[in-house]
């Protein structure tokens, strides 16, 4: 299953045919639009369009679905940056510093650096796909329950340790998220937990409702409390061209986190949400000024944007090489691939190499088209900020309620949405970090199941920690992430005492 570069070249020739370029453009545009709508992610867009692909040639169908996927990675951050309303889970981290940049009058620059970071991250991932598809697929197979549990633990410990100024509040926020992730039917025992006899809670609380509630509804509640000040701030939209200093601050975070997102995307089930959050925490740890994160640090926007787009490309590796979906969207694509009469796995590279490499090469074209489209749309998008707040905020609420209803068509979700809107408002007023809560809800269920499965497989918790070289490495990283803020604080105190 080694790479035959002749097929790569032939795939590029096929990808640039007018019909395939048209599907790239259509898919990229649709993905961008759908990605901007709260609650409607790429998986929904692909699922809706599956019937359209039935009469299509398999290669074109795959190109269309892939373009929708990574197009939504671009689009999801648009509403995060402008309205503090993430389009889907992978766009959460874009709100942390993207929305503060908008409030500082840098909306155009935030949208531009987001598009550039997504392009570079996507191109890194495509090159990585071409070179590393086989060895990375083999590495992903080594991740069992113990490895996944410790990966999730490391991610949570990293984001809590970076709750600048108050790790206790970060830990409380994370704990609330983990508690909320236990709501629903226990997948191993079948017991209903914390459902309060409400049937709609048997499947748990959808983390997208939590995201929309805390960010969109909570932000609207907060802004209504200070409407005059917000009205003045939102008239500033700034230029769309980034400065040399901003590029200097962003380039290394983009370059570093593209590969991180790609590697996380390769892990089955990890997805862009974990990739973007892990990249954000990593960049915050590496920064000389972590206190600027969450207040409009451009590198805090560039890092997760590079990572989540790279993850969307990486997710195709387990799909195509093993027939294992790397994310929720690739799970939908897997169903479509099977319906098209194809069988993903190692033999796909042997039996249909032209199709595989045409798909991969089309991603080059798609990413270039999308960065041009998104930069051209900057001027149009920032006009949203000129909308009077008394009109804009009700529209955000309408989008939030529509997006929530389309998730499961349940009225109960409206109540949950409002509850988390109030929680988001209280967390903002009390200065509690939101990121640990969100990440804990996203990974909590998978983390619990991985932990319980690993205990069954390895008999004791100690054996889980030393189950493989990967687990040992993750344990060390977790300890270092917890000790890091204490070490930095000690260094600062030492410097101050010397001064």
N, C-alpha and C positions, 0 to 999 in steps of 0.2 A: 504494500500500500504506500510505497514511497512516491514522492512527487515526481511526475513526469512533466517537465517544463514545456514540452511540446504541446501537451494538452492545455496547459495554462495559457499559452499564446493563442492556440486555436479557440479556446473559450473566450478570450478577449475579442477575437475577430467576430465570433458569433454574438457576443454581448453588445457590440456597437452597431448591429443591424438595426435599421429604423424601427421595426416592430418591437424589438426588445427594449430599445431606448424609450419608446413610447410607454411601455409598461413600467419602466423604472420611474419615469416622470409622473405617471398617474398614481402609482403606488406611493411614491415619496410625498406627493402633494396631499393625498388622502390621509396618509399617516400623520403628516404635520397638523392637518386640521383636526383630526380625531384626537391626537395627543394633547391638544390645547383644551379639550372639553373635560371638565372634572368628572371622574368616575368611568369615563370611556377610554380604555387603554388600547394598546395594539392588539391584544388578544380578541377583544370585542370586534374591532375592525376586520381582522382576518376572518373571524368566525362568520360575520355577516356576508363577507365577499366570497366565501368558499363556493356557494352555488354558481357564481360567475365563472369560476375556474374549470367547471366540469367539461366544457366543450373546448377548452384551451389545450394547446400543446404543453406537455409537462414542464419543459424548461421555462416557458413564458409564465406559466402559473406560479412556479417557484420564485421567479424574479419578481413578480407582482407582490406576492405575500411577504417576501423578504424586504422589499422596498417599503411596504406599509409598516413593518416592524421597526426598522431603524429610522424611518421618517417620523414615527411617533416618539422616538427618543429625542429627536430635535424639537418636536412640537410640545412635548410635555413640559419643557422648561419655560416656554413662552408665558404661560399663565402663572407659573411659579414666580417668575421675575417681575411681571407687571402687576399681578393681583394677589400674590401670596397664596395662590390656589393651585397646588400641584395637579397636573393632568392625570398622572398615575404614580405608583409607588416609586419608580426610578427617578422621578423629578423632585422628590422631597428635598434632597440636599441643595438643589438649585435655589430653593426659597430662603435658605439660611443666610446667604450673603447677597443673592440676586435681588431680593425685595428691598433690603436696606440700601443697595445701590440705587434702586429706583427712587426711594424716598430721599436720597441725597442728590437727585437730579441727574443720575447717570444711567437711565433706563436704556438709551440707545447703545451705550458702550457695553452694558451688561448683556444685551441681546446679541451684540456682535461677537464678544469674546466667547459667549456660549456656543454660537454657531462654529466659530473657528476651532474651539476646543473639541467639539463633537466631530468635526472633520478630521482633525489630527488623530484623535483617539480611534476613530473608525479606520483610518488608513493604517495605523500601527497594527490594529487587530487583523486587518485583511492580510497584511504581509506576514503576521504571525500565523495566520491560518494556513497560508501557502507553505510555509517552512515547517511548522510544528504540529500540523494536524495529527499525525500518527503518534508521536511521543506524548503529546498532551492528552490524547484519548486514553493511552495506556496509563498515564499518571492519574487521571480522573477515576479510573477503575479502582485505584488503591484507597479511595475515600469511602470508608465504611461508616457505620453509626458513630464510632468513637471519634473519628477524624472530624465528622460534621459537627458533633457536639462541641468539641474544643474549638473549632473554627468560629462557631456562633458565640461561645464564651469569650474568646479573644476579642471579637468585634464589639460585644457589649462592654467588656472591661475597658477597651480603648476609648469608647465614646463617653463612658462615665468618668474616667480619669481626666478627661478634657473639659469637664464642666468647670470652666475657669471661675475661681473664687469660692465655689461651694460644691465639693464632691458629694456632700451629704444630700443636697437637693437633687443632684444627678442620680444618685443611688435610689432615692425615693421615687423619682420619675421612672427609672428603669423597672423598679419593683411593681409599680402600678401597671406598667405595660405587660409584664410577665403574668400578673394576676389576671388581667383582662384576656390574655391569650388562652387561658384555661377554660374560658366559658364555652359550653357546648358539650357534645358527646365525646367521651374519652374513646379514642380510636382503638385502644387495646382492650378495655373492659366493657365498653358499651354503656357506661354509666353517664347519666346526665349531670353535668356540673354547673352550678350557678346559673341555671336557666330560668328559675322562678316560675316553672310551669308555663313558660311562654314558648310555644312550638318553634317560632321563628328564630329563637336563640340556640336551637339544638345544633345548628351548623357553625355556631360561634359568631363573633362580631367581625364583620369584614373590615380589614385594616384600612381599606379605601374610605369607608365611612368615617373612621377615626381621623384620617388625614384631612378629609374635606371639612369635617366638623371643627377640628382644632385650628386648621390654617384658614380656611375660607370663612366659615361662620364666625369663629372666634375673632378673626381679624376685623370683620364687619362690625361686630359688637364693640370691639375696642375703638375702632375709628369713629363710630357714632358718638362715643364719649368725648371726642375732641375734634368735631367736624370742621371747625374753622381753621385749625392749624393744618389739618390734612389737606384741606382745599388749597391752601397756599402752597404747600409742598408739591402737590401733584401737577402744578402748572409747569414745573421744571422737568423737561424731558432730556435735555442735553444733546450732544452730538452722538452720532453712531460710530464715529471713528475713534479707536482707542489710541492712547498716547504711547510713545516709546517706553515711558516708565511703566505703564500698565502692562505692556507686552513683556518687558523685562521681568516683571513680577509674576507673570502668568506662564511663561514658556516652559520653565522647568517643572512646575506642577502638572502641566499638560503632558509633557513627555514622560514624567514618572508614572502618572496614574493611568495612562492608556494601557500599558502592559498589565497593571494591577487589575483593571477592569476586565481585560481579555482573559486573564487566568481565572478570575472569579466566575466569569461567564461560562468557562469550560466545565466548571463543576455542576453536575446535574442538579437542578432545583435551586441553585443559588440566585441567579438572576441579577438584573440591573439595580434593584433596590439595595441589596447588600453591597454590591460593587461600589455604588456611589457613596453610601454611608461610610464604608471602610476607607475609601479614598479621601473623603472629607476629614475623617479622624486622623488618618496617616499624615495628611498635609498639615493639619493643625499641630500635630506633635513635632513635625520637622520645622515649623515656622519659628523664626526668632521673635515674632510678635503674635503669639496665639491669642492675646487679648483682643486683637482686631477682628478675629473671626466672629461672625454673627452680627457685625456692625457695618458690613459693606466691603470686606476684603475681597479684591478681585480674584486672588488665587483660591479663595474659598468657593468661588463659583466655577472657575476654570477646571479645578481638579475633578470634582464629581461629574461634570459635563463630559470631560474626556473619557472618564471611566465607564459611565453608563452606556455610551454609544459603543465603546469597545466590547462591553459585555454582551451586547445584542449580537455582535458578530461571533464572539466566542461561543455563544450558546448553540451555534449551528454545528460545532465540532462534535459534541456527543450525539446530536440528532443524526448527522450524516454518517458518522463512523461507527456508532453503536446502536442507533435506533432509540436512544434515550433522550427525551427532551431536556434541554438545559434551562428552560424557563417556562412560564405559563403560556407564553405566546408560541414558543416552539412546540409545545404540547398540542396546540390547535393545528399548527402547521403539519405536525406528524400525522394527525388524522387526515388532513387533506392529501398528504403525500401518499398515504396508503390507499385513499380513494382514487388517486390517479394511477394506481397499479404499480407503484414503486415500492421497493423494500429497502429502507435505510439500513445501513450496516457496512462492514468492510467490503462486501461484494459490490456495493453501489459504486465504489471507486474503481472496481475492476470492470464491471459490466456497463456503467454509464459515466465514464470519466468526463466526456464532453459536457454533459449536463451539469455535473458538480462544479467544474471549473468555470463554466459559463456563468453559473449562479454567483460564484465567488468574485469573478471579474466584474460582474454587473454592479457589485457593491462599490467598487471604485467609482464608477460613473454616477451611481446614486448619491454617494456622499458629496461629490463635487457639485452635482446639481442642487442638492439640498442646502449646502452652505451659500451658494449664490442666491437661491430662493429666499432663505431666511435673512440674509443681509439686505436684499432688496425690499423685504417686507418690514424692515425695522421702522422706516418712516411711517408706514401705515399702522403698525401695531402700537407705536407709542402714542398715537392719537387717542387710543383708549383712555389714556391718562387725562386727556382734556375733557372727558365726559364729566359733567357735574356729579359730585359725590352722591347727591340725593337720587340720582338716576343710576349711577354705576353700582352702588352697593346693593340696591334691590335686585339688579340684574345678576350680580354675583350670587346672591341668595337663590334666585330662580335656577341658575345653572347648577348650583350645589344640590338643590332638591331634585332637579331632573336627573342629574348624574347619579345621585343616591338611589332614586327609584328604579333606574334601569339596571342596577346591580342584581336585585332579586325581586323587584316588583312587590315590595312589602311596605305597608304603611308604618309598621313598627320601626323601620329604618329611619323614618322622619324623626321620631322621638329620640332615637339614639343619636342622630345627627345634631339635634338641638342640645342634648345633654353634653356632647363633646364640644359643641360650640361654647357652652358656658365653662366647661373645664379649660378649654383653650384660653378664654378670657381671664380666668382666675390664675392660670399658670403665667400668663403675661404680666398681670398685675403684681404677682408675688415673686416674679423673676425666677421661675422654675424652668430649667432647660427642657425643651420639648423633644429634642432628638433622641434621648435615651428611651423615652416612652414609646415613640413611634417605632424605633428599631426593635424594641423588645416585643411589641405586638406582631411585627412582621416575622421575626424568627422564633418567637416563643413556642409555638406549637411544634414546629420541626425540631427545635432544640430539645423539648421534653421527650418527644418520641425517640430521637437519636440517643438521648441519655439512657432511657429505659431499655432500649434494644442493646446498647453497648454494655449495660450491666448484666444483662442476660448472657451475652456472648463472652464476657470476660470475668464474670463472677464477683468482682469487687471493684470499687471506685479506683483504688490504687492501680490495679491492672489496666483500667481504662486509660489512665494518664500515661502509661508506658507501653501501650499496645503496639506502637510502631514508631519509627523515626519521625514520621509526620506529627503524631500526637505529642511526642517529646518536644519537638520544635515549637508547636503551638502553645504548650504549657509554659515554655520559657518566654515566648512573646507575651503571653498573658501576664506573667509576673512582672516583666519589664514595663508593660503598659501601666500597671497599677503603681509601680515604684517611680515611674518617670516624673509625675508632678511633684512628688516629695523631694526627689533629687534636685529638680530645677529650683524648687523653693529654697532648699538648703544652699544651693550655689548662690542664689540672689542674696540671701541673708548674710552669707559669708563675704560677698563683695561689698555689701553695705557696711558691715562691721569694719572691714579694712579701710573703706573710704572715711 
